[in-house]
Amino acid sequence: MFFYISFLRTPPHSMSNDLRTEPFPASVDLFYWWISNTPQNLVRLSEPAKLTTWRQENAYKPLQIQPPPKKNFIAVDGVDCCLILSPSSTVTSSVIDLRDPKIGKLPLPVRSLPMRIIPPRKGGSGGVPIKGTTPTTKQEAITRTFRLFGDDGGAATGSTPLMEIKETISFDLDKKLWDSGISLSAWLVRLLVTTDQAAATVSASESESESQSASGDLGPRIVVRELRERLALRDECRIIELGAGTGIVSIVLAALRSANLASAAHDTCILSTDLPSSMELMSYNIHANSTLYPHFPPTVLPLDWDQELPESVLNIRERGGFDLIAMADVTYNTSSFPALLRTLSSLLALSDHCRQCVAGPDAHEPTAPGNGPLVLLAYKERDPGERQLWDMMVRETGVVLECVGKQAGAGGLPVEIWLGKKALTHLFTGHTKSQTAPRP
């Protein structure tokens, strides 16, 4: 379980889990500093200073935060700046490093939206009005900053752009960051960014599955290596994400594809899908991170699991179907499982005709390379009844998943990373041995 520093109203804060139902159980020092409103957080307006020591009992205690020093008010009408809260006084701690296997051990830092701070004037006092609003208007969103690459910027970019994800502070489930999305993003980054990290991830996936596998049908090392080959080496790659929310997983996939392939010669199609209510925020985040994928940004697309696939998805059949179907935190509502599996079956069917054409001597081996899309699922248990999805998935779609990794946080159950594909035995016979996801 991860814990998130957040704003209730600038500057009061909270420190809780992704559902905002459990406060951080331990005490931790909280630091703040100001930065100018620049995309890459390069201009610091003040040094980190201790704000308070977080404890559950003082969670709603009023706090006083000093504005940036006067020397930073270059313009007479003020400066647009953002407030950062972090559990560390190190400036780099404001960036969440997805390469770090220990991500989430401390509460995740947060950045406010821009606000205009006006310097004091003779005969009056300065204020802190938010740009374009009245001083009492509540900010309805926050941002978090992520690092995907090291100083070399990955294999091809030659720079170190950061990823900025905006989320709301409301209770809209499709407009917030969740443990599963961050964990899946981190797992993908560690798989693809460097050879050493990729080898370690493959090795860890193999060890994880040997001790906790629910079925012997899939070789975890094989499917993890196949995923890496599809994402990092193939010139053409077609991906769809279901329940994309803020778009973080699609953004990371697009950034990794761009970093691992040298030029615009590669053909990447990433469809980032969710309900219509998600489109505005998802589009904002994808546009805000465009420097991470200059040639093939994700495409935002409304997709309701209770409806037929839209034409823009069906057209993928002409290109051979999808290479990857990704999902993160789509299991919290068990009543949606039938609709989710119908959608998954329809997506798999776009590739089935191609699989029949390439089936050879290994046609009854679900690990045969190149056979249909891989299915990648990040799962955080909120209720044991959610685990019926695995058995339902095998019966309804023939997809057999293996646990290939886990991402622990600061407490509670870890996020599980599951990967697999449709067993060819199901393709030809319509039957596949059932499985049930094991308890961690």
Salt bridges, closest charged atoms under 4 A:
ASP18 OD1 - LYS380 NZ 3.34
ASP18 OD2 - ARG382 NH2 2.90
ASP29 OD1 - LYS50 NZ 3.29
GLU47 OE2 - ARG44 NH2 3.22
ASP77 OD2 - ARG116 NH1 3.79
ASP80 OD1 - ARG116 NE 2.54
ASP80 OD2 - LYS131 NZ 3.37
ASP97 OD2 - ARG99 NH2 2.75
GLU164 OE1 - ARG111 NH1 3.36
GLU167 OE1 - ARG20 NH2 3.47
GLU167 OE2 - ARG144 NE 2.76
ASP174 OD1 - LYS175 NZ 3.31
ASP179 OD2 - LYS380 NZ 2.75
GLU206 OE2 - ARG221 NH1 3.92
GLU208 OE2 - LYS406 NZ 3.99
GLU226 OE2 - ARG230 NH2 2.46
GLU226 OE1 - LYS421 NZ 3.10
GLU229 OE1 - ARG234 NE 3.29
GLU236 OE2 - ARG238 NH1 2.82
GLU236 OE2 - ARG319 NE 3.98
ASP267 OD2 - ARG319 NH2 2.96
ASP306 OD1 - ARG342 NH2 3.68
ASP323 OD1 - ARG234 NH1 3.03
ASP323 OD2 - ARG238 NH2 3.61
ASP329 OD2 - ARG382 NH2 2.91
ASP352 OD1 - ARG355 NH1 3.80
ASP352 OD2 - LYS422 NZ 2.95
GLU381 OE1 - ARG387 NE 2.75
GLU381 OE1 - ARG439 NE 3.14
ASP391 OD2 - ARG395 NE 2.96
GLU396 OE2 - ARG395 NH1 3.86
GLU416 OE2 - ARG387 NH2 2.52
